[in-house]
């Protein structure tokens, strides 16, 4: 990847995950380490926006994995296109783009890419979901439908967050002395999803 970037005159930095690795939960630990390193680099470099390459098929897989785990509406909304962290704004501009379309675009431009070998390892649930969807004749239809459901639930999540913010603005008053007055009656009267 460094060679591809250099050939195009694009400045880049390669971050390495050093130190001991866990014996179990390696994908979750690697994901956390990756985000921590990227956010730390962005903070140090003064970078405010970090674009991620998650695409529509990733979104569908996330939805299915969370559904099997018994997630509620918030979890089933899967990944957001925009998420604020303390260090950076995470942006996922490709969430609506099918994986196959990205591959076709790269092929058309003569650009190679690297598939993470762990994405093919049946030891991981996401790999099994991906393989099952790819093997199904209706896999593309399922992926589109799952991603659309996650998108709709994302709008529900945003609406609930906005209603919660309104409820807090009506029931909580912050005092300059560092404490808050809470209208417990107002919270108790609110729907459970907000309160």
Secondary structure, DSSP 8 states (H G I E B T S, - for coil): -HHHHHHTT---------S---SS-HHHHHHHHHHHHHHHHHHHHT--EEE----HHHHHHHHHHHHHTT--HHHHT---SEEE-SS-EEE-TTTTS-HHHHHHHHHHTT------GGGG-TTSHHHHHHHHHHHSTTHHHHHHHHHHHHHHHHHHHHHHHHHHHHHHHHHEEE-TTS-EEE-HHHHHHS-TTT-
